[in-house]
Amino acid sequence: MKLLLRHCCTVRKNSQRSKFITMFALIVSGEMIFSLPFHLTRFFRPTILETFSLTNSDLGDAFAIYGITAMLSYFPGGILADRYSIKFLMTGSLFATALGGIYLLTMPSGYKLFLLYGYWGITSILFFWAALIKATRQWGGVLAQGKAFGLLDGGRGLVAAIFATLSVWIFSAVLPENSQLINDYDRVLALQIVIIYYTGITVLAGLILWFTLPHELNRKESKNSKIALDKVSINNFPIKKVFLISTTIVCAYCGYKGLDNISIYLTQSLNWHEASAASFVAYSTYLRLIAAIIAGFIADKYDCNKTVGFLFLLSCLAYMFLYLVDPGNFLIWFVYANILITFLSVFALRGIYFSLMEDVKLPVKKTGTVVGIVSLIGYTPDIFFSPISGRILDQSPGLVGHQNYYLLLFFISLAGILSSFLIAKQKSKNKII
């Protein structure tokens, strides 16, 4: 009897260790796949614009190209995730994305830079995104979806913050402390070193995934998913639920992309040094771990959709404050506090919005296909948000442009509250039925 109990305890410990290692691999790879396309512009946006001689509109158009190729990749990516090995799909994506980093070192300009972002839209989404979400949903099971996605996004935030902190330290070590002394050579050198750094850790993430993710992660469902895919039709597919979740993700993802302009807001409106602005955004990224995990546990304990609605309301208040207030005529710490509130609310939303799949009872066997469709709609801000926000900022340079930008984000968050309300009505109808 003692031997049996000891064996059961050993099996349980091994299972827990295996789950921990799996989540660790998903976290690291899930963030590093986007480090080259997004981290560089999020943390070093002023330097990117100067080095590549870009306007905000130009950079927005590059992201639009990324968004178009990503959008075309979401749905077929979902089908691939339901049919093939998650491990092979995700590892190949990381290595392919790292190749783009090597090309970026040549400092491509014009259409070449646009083509690179189009390439990254394919490598980071087609074989990767739906596979990542499906693996996470399987990891969480029925009762811990909020926990699973909260851990994933919170962990991704911690990974992003740690590597961003190191990249900012490298960047700051190369640039002169006095912003007046920074020249083009300094900017190019500092940026190239950071590109090498992010390319290297993307490759490292691929190796971690390859050696730690179990082959059998989606093997149990592989046969059933092929049959289930053939049965997906207009008659039995939950179109309304998928559309409402997609709308929620559109609004939340616009808020997330809105964080990309924080560093340029600090340099243009508050006269910060480029390295200091990058440091602020990097350190703020540590909040992602706290916000996503806490939101995940709250969503599991109470109600995921109500949590989402409250977070959109919080975002609305912060954006309206930043729209109305002139930092020069107001206590600056209130401005910083509202910026941090936007970080917290956006990170919390990202941590739980895929948990809505379980909240509205979407079938697990269709996860890959559902994620493909939800992402196809939900991540369309990759196409339209950056071009629109870039033109808003370029049309009214300085504080006025940023205030107009925050007004846009306010109305988008209002739309998020509306989508949350409609999901609540849909859930009520399901209970009555």
C-alpha positions in Angstrom: 0.0 0.0 0.0 2.9 2.4 0.9 4.6 1.6 -2.4 1.4 2.4 -4.3 1.0 5.7 -2.5 4.6 6.6 -3.1 4.2 5.7 -6.8 1.0 7.9 -7.0 2.9 10.8 -5.4 5.8 10.4 -7.8 3.5 10.3 -10.8 1.7 13.4 -9.5 4.9 15.3 -9.0 6.2 14.4 -12.4 2.9 15.5 -13.9 3.1 18.9 -12.1 6.7 19.3 -13.2 5.8 18.5 -16.8 2.9 21.0 -16.7 5.2 23.7 -15.3 7.9 23.1 -18.0 5.2 23.1 -20.7 3.8 26.5 -19.5 7.4 27.9 -19.2 8.1 26.9 -22.8 4.8 28.4 -24.0 5.5 31.7 -22.1 9.0 32.2 -23.5 8.2 31.3 -27.0 4.9 33.1 -26.9 6.6 36.4 -26.2 9.8 36.1 -28.2 8.0 35.4 -31.5 6.9 39.0 -31.4 10.0 40.6 -30.0 11.5 41.6 -33.4 8.3 43.0 -35.0 7.0 44.7 -31.9 9.5 45.2 -29.1 11.8 47.3 -31.1 9.2 49.8 -32.0 7.5 49.7 -28.6 10.6 50.4 -26.5 12.7 52.3 -29.1 10.2 54.1 -31.3 11.8 57.5 -31.4 15.1 55.9 -32.4 13.5 53.7 -35.0 11.8 56.7 -36.6 15.1 58.7 -36.7 17.3 55.8 -37.9 15.1 54.6 -40.7 14.0 58.2 -41.6 10.3 57.3 -41.0 7.3 59.3 -40.0 4.6 57.9 -37.7 2.5 57.3 -40.8 5.3 55.3 -42.5 5.7 53.1 -39.5 2.0 52.6 -39.3 1.9 51.6 -42.9 4.6 49.0 -42.3 2.5 47.6 -39.5 -0.5 47.6 -41.8 1.4 45.3 -44.2 2.2 43.0 -41.2 -1.5 43.1 -40.3 -2.7 42.1 -43.8 -0.4 39.1 -44.0 -1.2 38.1 -40.4 -4.9 38.4 -41.1 -4.5 36.1 -44.1 -2.6 33.6 -41.8 -5.0 33.4 -38.8 -7.7 31.1 -40.3 -5.4 28.6 -42.1 -3.2 28.7 -39.0 -6.1 27.5 -36.9 -6.7 24.6 -39.3 -3.0 23.7 -39.1 -3.1 23.8 -35.3 -6.0 21.3 -35.3 -4.2 18.9 -37.7 -0.4 19.0 -37.0 2.1 18.9 -34.2 2.1 22.0 -32.1 5.8 21.5 -31.3 6.9 21.5 -35.0 4.7 24.4 -36.0 5.8 26.7 -33.2 9.5 25.9 -33.3 9.7 26.5 -37.1 8.0 29.9 -36.7 10.6 31.1 -34.2 13.5 30.2 -36.4 11.9 31.8 -39.4 11.2 35.0 -37.5 14.8 35.1 -36.4 15.9 35.1 -40.0 14.0 38.3 -40.5 16.1 39.8 -37.6 19.3 39.0 -39.5 17.9 40.8 -42.6 16.9 43.8 -40.4 20.6 44.3 -39.5 21.1 45.5 -43.1 18.9 48.5 -42.2 16.4 48.0 -45.1 14.5 51.1 -46.2 11.3 51.8 -48.1 9.5 48.9 -49.6 12.1 46.4 -48.3 11.2 47.3 -44.7 7.5 46.9 -45.6 8.2 43.4 -47.2 10.0 42.4 -44.0 7.0 43.3 -41.9 4.8 41.3 -44.3 7.2 38.4 -43.9 7.0 38.6 -40.1 3.2 38.7 -40.3 3.4 35.2 -41.8 6.1 33.7 -39.7 4.7 34.9 -36.4 1.1 33.9 -37.0 0.5 31.2 -39.6 2.2 28.3 -37.8 2.3 29.8 -34.3 -0.6 31.7 -32.9 -3.5 29.3 -33.0 -1.1 26.5 -31.9 -0.1 28.6 -28.9 -3.7 29.3 -27.9 -4.8 25.7 -28.3 -1.9 24.4 -26.2 -2.8 26.9 -23.5 -6.4 26.0 -23.5 -5.5 22.3 -23.2 -3.2 23.1 -20.4 -5.9 24.9 -18.4 -8.7 22.3 -18.8 -12.3 23.2 -18.1 -11.9 24.8 -14.6 -8.8 26.9 -15.0 -9.0 28.8 -18.2 -8.5 32.2 -16.6 -5.5 30.9 -14.7 -4.0 29.3 -17.8 -4.3 32.4 -20.0 -3.5 34.7 -17.1 -0.3 32.8 -16.5 0.5 32.8 -20.2 0.1 36.5 -20.7 1.5 37.5 -17.3 4.5 35.2 -17.8 4.9 36.7 -21.3 4.9 40.1 -19.7 7.6 39.1 -17.3 9.7 37.7 -20.0 9.2 40.8 -22.2 10.1 43.1 -19.2 13.3 41.2 -18.3 14.6 41.1 -21.9 13.5 44.7 -22.5 15.3 45.9 -19.4 18.5 44.2 -20.6 18.0 45.7 -24.1 17.5 49.2 -22.7 20.6 48.8 -20.6 22.6 47.8 -23.7 21.0 50.7 -25.7 21.7 53.2 -22.9 25.3 52.1 -22.7 26.0 52.9 -26.3 24.1 56.2 -26.5 25.6 59.4 -25.0 23.9 60.5 -21.8 23.3 64.0 -23.2 20.5 63.8 -25.8 21.9 66.8 -27.6 25.1 64.8 -28.4 23.4 61.8 -30.0 24.2 61.5 -33.8 23.1 59.1 -36.5 26.1 56.8 -36.1 25.3 56.3 -32.4 21.7 55.6 -33.1 22.5 53.0 -35.8 25.1 51.3 -33.8 22.9 51.1 -30.7 19.9 49.8 -32.7 21.9 47.1 -34.5 23.3 45.8 -31.2 19.7 45.6 -29.9 18.5 43.8 -33.1 21.3 41.2 -32.7 20.2 40.7 -29.1 16.6 40.1 -29.9 17.4 37.9 -32.9 19.6 35.7 -30.6 16.9 35.3 -27.9 14.3 34.4 -30.6 16.6 31.6 -31.6 17.1 30.6 -28.0 13.3 30.5 -27.5 13.0 28.1 -30.4 15.6 25.8 -28.8 13.8 25.9 -25.4 10.5 25.0 -27.1 12.0 22.2 -29.1 13.7 20.5 -26.1 10.9 21.0 -23.5 7.5 20.9 -25.3 6.1 17.3 -25.3 5.3 15.8 -28.7 2.0 14.4 -27.5 0.5 17.7 -26.5 -2.2 17.6 -29.1 -1.9 14.0 -30.3 -5.1 12.9 -28.4 -7.3 15.2 -30.4 -5.5 15.0 -33.8 -7.7 12.3 -35.2 -10.9 13.8 -33.8 -10.1 17.3 -34.9 -9.8 16.2 -38.6 -13.3 14.7 -38.3 -14.6 17.7 -36.4 -13.2 20.1 -39.0 -15.3 18.4 -41.7 -18.4 18.9 -39.6 -18.0 22.7 -39.1 -20.8 24.4 -40.9 -22.9 27.5 -40.8 -25.7 25.5 -39.2 -23.8 24.4 -36.1 -21.0 27.0 -35.8 -21.5 29.5 -32.9 -21.2 32.6 -35.2 -22.7 35.1 -32.8 -20.5 34.1 -29.8 -17.4 34.1 -32.0 -18.2 37.6 -33.4 -18.8 39.1 -29.9 -15.5 37.7 -28.6 -13.8 39.0 -31.7 -15.2 42.5 -31.2 -14.0 42.4 -27.6 -10.5 41.5 -28.7 -10.5 44.2 -31.4 -11.1 46.8 -28.7 -8.6 45.4 -26.2 -5.9 44.9 -28.8 -6.3 48.6 -29.9 -5.5 49.5 -26.3 -2.5 47.2 -26.4 -1.2 48.7 -29.6 -1.8 52.1 -28.0 1.0 51.4 -25.6 3.5 51.5 -28.5 3.2 55.3 -28.6 3.9 55.9 -24.9 7.6 56.4 -25.4 7.1 59.0 -28.1 4.4 60.7 -25.9 7.1 61.1 -23.2 9.7 62.5 -25.5 7.5 64.8 -27.4 5.1 66.0 -24.7 7.2 65.7 -21.6 10.7 66.2 -23.1 12.1 63.0 -21.9 15.5 61.5 -23.1 15.0 58.7 -25.6 16.7 56.1 -23.3 14.7 57.3 -20.3 11.4 56.9 -22.2 12.5 53.4 -23.3 13.3 52.6 -19.7 9.9 53.8 -18.5 8.0 51.6 -21.0 10.3 48.6 -20.2 9.8 48.9 -16.5 6.1 49.4 -16.9 6.0 46.1 -18.7 6.6 44.3 -15.4 3.0 45.2 -14.5 1.9 42.8 -17.1 2.7 39.8 -14.9 0.8 41.2 -12.0 -2.2 42.5 -14.0 -2.7 39.4 -16.1 -2.4 36.8 -13.3 -4.6 38.7 -10.9 -7.2 39.2 -13.6 -7.0 35.5 -14.5 -7.8 34.4 -10.9 -10.6 37.0 -10.6 -12.1 35.9 -13.9 -12.1 32.2 -12.7 -13.5 33.1 -9.2 -16.2 35.5 -10.3 -17.1 36.2 -13.9 -14.7 36.6 -16.9 -17.0 38.9 -18.9 -17.8 41.2 -16.0 -14.1 41.5 -15.3 -13.5 42.5 -19.0 -16.3 45.1 -18.8 -14.8 46.7 -15.6 -11.3 46.9 -17.2 -12.7 48.6 -20.3 -14.4 51.2 -18.0 -11.1 51.7 -16.2 -9.4 52.3 -19.5 -12.1 54.8 -20.5 -11.5 56.9 -17.4 -7.7 57.0 -17.9 -7.9 57.9 -21.6 -10.4 60.7 -21.0 -8.0 62.1 -18.3 -5.0 62.0 -20.7 -7.2 63.7 -23.4 -8.4 66.5 -21.2 -5.2 67.3 -19.2 -2.2 69.5 -20.3 0.8 67.9 -18.5 2.4 71.3 -18.1 -0.6 72.7 -16.2 -1.2 69.7 -14.0 0.4 67.6 -11.3 2.7 65.5 -13.4 2.3 62.5 -11.1 -1.4 62.2 -12.0 -0.4 62.0 -15.6 2.1 59.2 -14.8 -0.5 57.4 -12.7 -3.0 57.4 -15.5 -0.4 56.1 -18.0 0.2 53.3 -15.5 -3.5 52.6 -15.2 -3.7 52.2 -19.0 -0.8 49.6 -18.8 -2.6 47.7 -16.0 -6.0 47.6 -17.6 -4.7 46.7 -21.1 -2.4 43.9 -19.7 -5.3 42.5 -17.6 -7.5 42.4 -20.6 -4.9 40.6 -22.7 -4.6 38.1 -19.9 -8.2 37.0 -19.9 -10.0 37.8 -23.2 -9.4 34.3 -24.7 -10.9 32.9 -21.5 -14.2 34.1 -22.9 -14.2 31.0 -25.1 -14.9 28.9 -22.1 -17.1 31.6 -20.5 -19.6 31.3 -23.4 -19.0 27.5 -23.7 -17.4 27.2 -27.1 -16.4 23.6 -27.8 -12.8 22.6 -27.1 -12.5 20.4 -30.1 -13.0 23.4 -32.4 -10.5 25.6 -30.5 -8.0 25.8 -33.4 -10.6 26.8 -35.9 -12.4 29.2 -33.5 -9.1 30.9 -32.6 -8.3 31.3 -36.3 -11.6 33.1 -36.9 -11.5 35.1 -33.7 -8.0 36.2 -34.4 -8.8 37.0 -38.0 -11.3 39.6 -36.8 -9.8 40.4 -33.4 -6.3 41.3 -34.6 -7.4 43.5 -37.5 -6.0 46.5 -35.5 -2.7 45.3 -36.9 -4.0 46.6 -40.2 -5.8 49.8 -39.4 -4.7 51.1 -36.0 -1.1 52.1 -36.6 -1.9 53.9 -39.9 -4.7 55.8 -38.3 -2.8 56.7 -35.1 0.3 57.6 -37.0 -1.7 60.1 -39.2 -3.4 61.6 -36.1 0.0 62.2 -34.5 1.6 63.6 -37.7 -1.4 65.9 -38.5 -1.1 67.7 -35.1 2.5 67.3 -33.9 3.1 67.6 -30.2 0.6 67.5 -27.3 -2.5 68.1 -29.4 -1.9 65.1 -31.6 -1.4 62.9 -28.5 -4.6 64.2 -26.9 -6.6 63.4 -30.1 -5.0 60.0 -30.0 -6.2 59.3 -26.5 -9.7 60.5 -27.5 -9.7 57.8 -30.1 -8.7 55.2 -27.5 -11.5 56.4 -25.2 -14.2 55.7 -27.9 -12.7 52.3 -28.7 -12.8 51.4 -25.0 -16.5 52.5 -24.9 -17.1 50.0 -27.8 -15.4 47.4 -25.6 -17.9 48.0 -22.8 -20.8 47.6 -25.3 -19.4 44.3 -26.5 -19.1 43.1 -22.9 -22.7 44.0 -22.3 -23.8 42.1 -25.4 -21.9 39.0 -24.3 -23.7 39.2 -21.0 -27.0 39.2 -22.8 -26.0 36.2 -24.9 -25.0 34.3 -21.7 -28.4 35.1 -20.1 -30.2 33.8 -23.2 -28.2 30.5 -23.0 -29.1 30.1 -19.3 -32.8 30.6 -20.1 -32.7 28.1 -22.9 
